[in-house]
Amino acid sequence: MKVIIGIHGLDNKPEKDILTRWWQRAMEEGLQRIGSNAVLPAFELVYWADIAYPRPLDMEDPYFLDDVYTRAPDAVHYPGLQLVATSLLSKGLQKAWNWVRGSKFSDQTLGWIDPLVRRYFQEIDIYLFNSDPEKRNRIRNRLMALIDRYRKDEILIIGHSMGSVIAYDVLLSEDQKYQIPTLVTLGSPLGFPYIAEKIATAHHIAVKVPVHLPTPESITKQWYNFYDSTDIISLRHRLSEIYLPNSYGVAPIDRQVVNDYLNRGQRNPHNIFGYLRAKEFSQLLDRFIAAPTAISPVRTGWWQQVVQNLNPFAKRSK
């Protein structure tokens, strides 16, 4: 059997049942738009907004209306000026960060960035700064419980935004326990040097400039990273420049898409529904559904030891 596990991103969400149906509708819409008759397999959503927020969004909440599922518009104006600006910003971000981290101002810079992030992004504070270990463990356990439930099936994991950070963190820390054929990241912030360094610190990986991280050994077949070039959250979108191949040869494959989400006349290139119905993602989803169920490769004995010895991250401390 094939199973899709989705992990939502930052901010509060509507009730789990509503959000689950919206994810499914967006994926089904994407399949229909590419002319596929594929039937969506079992889908499970790792819903964790209730851990960070006291109650879900409701129909009276304006934030709910800003993020509601809507069908794709007939056409989307792709702002050329915004595209150029984000492209230039992306190219300059890494250079600027490397300069700061290599200068005498490094500690002072982190001294004012960390408090801002912790104050205005409570989910990042909980997860990457581990300010509330009980909540962090509950979020991790929800994903791990679903993977355990479907461990005999072929799993496709989709992480959107902060959900991609959660997916990466769990798959890295449990890389000897799980075998996941395909990871998909949508609108991921994993390319931000700041986020990458926090992950490295959390996993006791030496932080170097520029930072490089391993692709988890638990990803056995492919990791696709889809981004919209005007999505500010995935500004450093080329994850292949940061995440090194694992011993299966798996590393991020970056693919640019057009996120066509439009609601009340406002375009949001980071919205999950626009990503889930993007042509390139829909084509991958169609292939996943149509392909025969794969058996994950298993390493044994001396070959596993040789491969791990060649992996620069294989001996990292836990």
Secondary structure per residue as TSV (DSSP state, phi and psi in degrees):
chain	resnum	aa	ss	phi	psi
A	1	M	-	360.0	150.9
A	2	K	E	-110.3	143.0
A	3	V	E	-138.0	138.3
A	4	I	E	-107.6	128.6
A	5	I	E	-116.5	120.1
A	6	G	E	-106.4	148.5
A	7	I	E	-130.4	117.7
A	8	H	-	-77.4	172.3
A	9	G	-	-101.4	-155.8
A	10	L	S	-64.6	166.4
A	11	D	S	77.4	162.5
A	12	N	-	-68.4	157.5
A	13	K	-	-133.2	163.4
A	14	P	S	-68.5	-179.1
A	15	E	-	-58.3	154.6
A	16	K	H	-57.5	-44.3
A	17	D	H	-61.3	-40.1
A	18	I	H	-66.0	-48.5
A	19	L	H	-64.1	-37.9
A	20	T	H	-60.8	-46.3
A	21	R	H	-62.8	-38.9
A	22	W	H	-65.2	-42.8
A	23	W	H	-57.8	-46.1
A	24	Q	H	-63.2	-43.5
A	25	R	H	-62.1	-41.4
A	26	A	H	-64.7	-42.2
A	27	M	H	-66.3	-42.1
A	28	E	H	-63.9	-39.8
A	29	E	H	-61.5	-42.9
A	30	G	H	-62.6	-42.1
A	31	L	H	-63.0	-41.3
A	32	Q	H	-63.6	-38.2
A	33	R	H	-68.4	-24.5
A	34	I	T	-95.9	7.4
A	35	G	T	79.3	21.2
A	36	S	-	-90.1	141.1
A	37	N	-	-100.4	11.7
A	38	A	-	-61.8	142.5
A	39	V	-	-97.4	129.2
A	40	L	-	-60.4	129.7
A	41	P	-	-73.9	-172.6
A	42	A	E	-55.9	137.0
A	43	F	E	-129.9	131.7
A	44	E	E	-126.0	133.7
A	45	L	E	-105.2	125.6
A	46	V	E	-79.6	99.2
A	47	Y	-	-97.2	117.0
A	48	W	-	-129.1	5.7
A	49	A	H	-61.3	-31.0
A	50	D	H	-69.4	-17.1
A	51	I	H	-78.5	-33.2
A	52	A	H	-93.6	-21.9
A	53	Y	S	-128.1	147.3
A	54	P	S	-70.4	-28.1
A	55	R	S	-154.3	152.8
A	56	P	-	-73.1	164.7
A	57	L	-	-66.8	151.0
A	58	D	-	-126.2	176.5
A	59	M	T	-63.5	-20.1
A	60	E	T	-86.6	-9.3
A	61	D	-	-85.7	126.2
A	62	P	H	-62.1	-29.1
A	63	Y	H	-67.2	-33.0
A	64	F	H	-60.1	-46.8
A	65	L	H	-66.7	-29.1
A	66	D	H	-70.5	-23.4
A	67	D	T	-120.3	18.3
A	68	V	-	-72.4	152.0
A	69	Y	-	-69.8	130.3
A	70	T	-	-133.4	147.8
A	71	R	-	-69.3	159.0
A	72	A	-	-63.4	139.7
A	73	P	-	-71.8	165.8
A	74	D	S	-63.4	-35.8
A	75	A	-	-153.3	150.8
A	76	V	-	-124.6	129.0
A	77	H	-	-78.0	116.5
A	78	Y	-	-94.2	103.1
A	79	P	-	-65.4	111.9
A	80	G	H	-61.1	-40.5
A	81	L	H	-64.0	-42.0
A	82	Q	H	-64.6	-38.0
A	83	L	H	-62.7	-44.8
A	84	V	H	-64.4	-43.0
A	85	A	H	-64.0	-46.0
A	86	T	H	-68.2	-32.9
A	87	S	H	-64.8	-44.9
A	88	L	H	-66.0	-39.2
A	89	L	H	-64.3	-40.2
A	90	S	H	-61.5	-44.7
A	91	K	H	-66.7	-34.0
A	92	G	H	-83.5	-20.8
A	93	L	H	-61.8	-50.1
A	94	Q	H	-62.5	-42.8
A	95	K	H	-62.6	-43.4
A	96	A	H	-64.6	-42.8
A	97	W	H	-65.3	-42.9
A	98	N	H	-61.4	-38.8
A	99	W	H	-66.2	-45.4
A	100	V	H	-62.8	-45.7
A	101	R	H	-68.8	-21.7
A	102	G	T	-96.8	2.9
A	103	S	S	-104.9	175.8
A	104	K	T	-72.4	-8.7
A	105	F	T	-92.4	5.7
A	106	S	H	-58.7	-51.4
A	107	D	H	-64.0	-40.1
A	108	Q	H	-65.1	-37.3
A	109	T	H	-63.1	-49.0
A	110	L	H	-64.8	-27.6
A	111	G	H	-63.9	-26.9
A	112	W	H	-106.0	-20.7
A	113	I	H	-73.1	-46.4
A	114	D	H	-55.7	-50.3
A	115	P	H	-61.4	-36.4
A	116	L	H	-64.7	-46.1
A	117	V	H	-62.5	-43.6
A	118	R	H	-67.6	-29.9
A	119	R	H	-79.2	-42.0
A	120	Y	H	-99.4	-8.9
A	121	F	-	-129.7	82.6
A	122	Q	H	-64.4	-30.2
A	123	E	H	-67.7	-38.0
A	124	I	H	-67.9	-37.8
A	125	D	H	-60.5	-43.8
A	126	I	H	-66.4	-43.9
A	127	Y	H	-89.1	-53.2
A	128	L	T	-83.2	-31.6
A	129	F	S	-92.2	-8.5
A	130	N	-	54.4	42.2
A	131	S	S	-71.8	-21.4
A	132	D	-	-136.5	85.1
A	133	P	H	-56.0	-32.8
A	134	E	H	-65.3	-43.5
A	135	K	H	-67.9	-42.3
A	136	R	H	-59.2	-43.6
A	137	N	H	-66.2	-35.2
A	138	R	H	-65.1	-39.9
A	139	I	H	-64.2	-48.6
A	140	R	H	-59.9	-43.2
A	141	N	H	-65.2	-30.2
A	142	R	H	-66.2	-40.5
A	143	L	H	-69.4	-45.3
A	144	M	H	-64.3	-34.5
A	145	A	H	-64.2	-39.1
A	146	L	H	-69.8	-40.6
A	147	I	H	-62.7	-42.2
A	148	D	H	-62.5	-39.4
A	149	R	H	-63.9	-36.6
A	150	Y	T	-110.2	24.0
A	151	R	T	-62.7	-22.4
A	152	K	T	-88.0	-3.3
A	153	D	S	-105.5	170.4
A	154	E	E	-89.1	117.7
A	155	I	E	-107.5	134.6
A	156	L	E	-112.7	118.1
A	157	I	E	-101.3	130.9
A	158	I	E	-117.9	118.0
A	159	G	E	-113.9	121.6
A	160	H	E	-103.3	129.1
A	161	S	T	55.9	-122.7
A	162	M	H	-60.3	-26.1
A	163	G	H	-61.4	-29.3
A	164	S	H	-70.6	-33.4
A	165	V	H	-66.9	-42.8
A	166	I	H	-62.7	-45.6
A	167	A	H	-60.3	-47.8
A	168	Y	H	-62.0	-45.2
A	169	D	H	-59.6	-47.1
A	170	V	H	-67.2	-44.9
A	171	L	H	-67.0	-29.5
A	172	L	H	-74.6	-45.6
A	173	S	H	-73.1	-23.6
A	174	E	T	-112.9	31.8
A	175	D	T	-70.3	-15.1
A	176	Q	T	-93.7	-4.4
A	177	K	T	-101.9	-37.3
A	178	Y	-	-109.5	155.1
A	179	Q	-	-131.6	104.4
A	180	I	E	-111.9	115.1
A	181	P	E	-60.5	-42.9
A	182	T	E	-136.8	129.5
A	183	L	E	-112.8	134.5
A	184	V	E	-121.6	127.9
A	185	T	E	-113.4	135.1
A	186	L	E	-123.5	125.4
A	187	G	S	54.5	47.2
A	188	S	-	-86.3	139.7
A	189	P	-	-90.3	9.4
A	190	L	T	-61.9	-16.4
A	191	G	T	-84.4	-14.7
A	192	F	S	-64.1	126.6
A	193	P	H	-54.6	-38.9
A	194	Y	H	-60.8	-46.9
A	195	I	H	-65.5	-43.6
A	196	A	H	-60.4	-40.0
A	197	E	H	-67.5	-37.8
A	198	K	H	-64.6	-38.9
A	199	I	H	-65.3	-43.8
A	200	A	H	-58.8	-44.2
A	201	T	H	-62.4	-43.2
A	202	A	H	-63.0	-29.8
A	203	H	T	-103.7	14.7
A	204	H	T	58.2	38.5
A	205	I	-	-100.3	132.5
A	206	A	-	-58.6	129.1
A	207	V	-	-87.4	117.9
A	208	K	-	-119.4	163.7
A	209	V	S	-118.6	117.8
A	210	P	S	-75.0	152.5
A	211	V	-	-77.6	141.6
A	212	H	-	-129.7	141.1
A	213	L	E	-128.2	158.5
A	214	P	E	-84.0	150.2
A	215	T	-	-77.7	128.4
A	216	P	-	-55.1	140.0
A	217	E	T	-64.2	-20.2
A	218	S	T	-72.6	-13.7
A	219	I	E	-90.8	109.8
A	220	T	E	-99.3	-15.3
A	221	K	E	-124.9	-54.8
A	222	Q	E	-160.4	151.4
A	223	W	E	-131.7	112.8
A	224	Y	E	-105.6	132.1
A	225	N	E	-117.2	112.0
A	226	F	E	-103.1	135.9
A	227	Y	E	-144.0	150.5
A	228	D	-	-100.7	130.8
A	229	S	T	-64.7	-15.7
A	230	T	T	-100.6	6.0
A	231	D	-	-80.9	110.8
A	232	I	G	-67.1	-26.8
A	233	I	G	-70.8	-33.0
A	234	S	G	-103.1	37.9
A	235	L	S	-56.7	-45.8
A	236	R	S	-90.0	80.9
A	237	H	-	-85.2	-18.5
A	238	R	-	-85.6	86.8
A	239	L	G	-66.8	-23.0
A	240	S	G	-64.5	-16.6
A	241	E	G	-83.3	-10.9
A	242	I	T	-116.1	-39.6
A	243	Y	E	-99.1	118.2
A	244	L	E	-82.6	153.1
A	245	P	-	-61.1	144.9
A	246	N	-	-86.0	-173.2
A	247	S	T	-73.7	-9.7
A	248	Y	T	-85.6	-5.5
A	249	G	-	83.6	10.9
A	250	V	-	-85.4	131.6
A	251	A	-	-147.7	164.3
A	252	P	E	-59.5	137.1
A	253	I	E	-109.9	110.4
A	254	D	E	-85.6	132.0
A	255	R	E	-134.7	124.1
A	256	Q	E	-80.5	137.9
A	257	V	-	-132.8	171.5
A	258	V	-	-107.6	114.9
A	259	N	-	-84.9	110.2
A	260	D	-	-96.9	19.0
A	261	Y	-	-64.1	129.3
A	262	L	E	-141.0	127.8
A	263	N	E	-140.4	122.5
A	264	R	T	53.9	39.3
A	265	G	T	81.0	-0.6
A	266	Q	E	-108.2	128.3
A	267	R	E	-86.7	137.6
A	268	N	-	-130.9	96.3
A	269	P	T	-72.3	0.2
A	270	H	T	-103.0	-8.2
A	271	N	-	-62.9	140.5
A	272	I	H	-64.6	-36.4
A	273	F	H	-69.6	-34.2
A	274	G	H	-65.4	-35.5
A	275	Y	H	-70.4	-41.1
A	276	L	H	-68.9	-18.8
A	277	R	T	-110.9	7.3
A	278	A	-	-62.1	143.0
A	279	K	H	-55.6	-47.0
A	280	E	H	-65.6	-40.0
A	281	F	H	-67.6	-41.3
A	282	S	H	-61.5	-37.0
A	283	Q	H	-65.6	-40.4
A	284	L	H	-64.2	-44.2
A	285	L	H	-61.2	-41.8
A	286	D	H	-62.0	-42.1
A	287	R	H	-65.3	-39.8
A	288	F	H	-61.7	-43.6
A	289	I	H	-68.6	-40.3
A	290	A	H	-79.0	-27.6
A	291	A	S	-69.8	148.4
A	292	P	-	-59.7	148.5
A	293	T	-	-60.6	125.4
A	294	A	-	-90.2	154.6
A	295	I	-	-106.6	122.2
A	296	S	-	-63.9	140.5
A	297	P	-	-65.9	148.9
A	298	V	-	-124.4	128.3
A	299	R	-	-94.7	146.0
A	300	T	-	-138.4	154.9
A	301	G	H	53.5	-137.4
A	302	W	H	-62.7	-33.2
A	303	W	H	-64.9	-40.8
A	304	Q	H	-61.4	-40.5
A	305	Q	H	-66.2	-41.4
A	306	V	H	-61.7	-46.4
A	307	V	H	-62.4	-43.2
A	308	Q	H	-66.7	-34.0
A	309	N	H	-67.3	-27.3
A	310	L	H	-82.1	-15.0
A	311	N	-	-85.1	119.4
A	312	P	T	-64.4	-16.4
A	313	F	T	-106.1	1.5
A	314	A	T	-64.5	-28.8
A	315	K	T	-102.9	19.4
A	316	R	-	-63.4	148.4
A	317	S	-	-76.5	147.1
A	318	K	-	-89.6	360.0
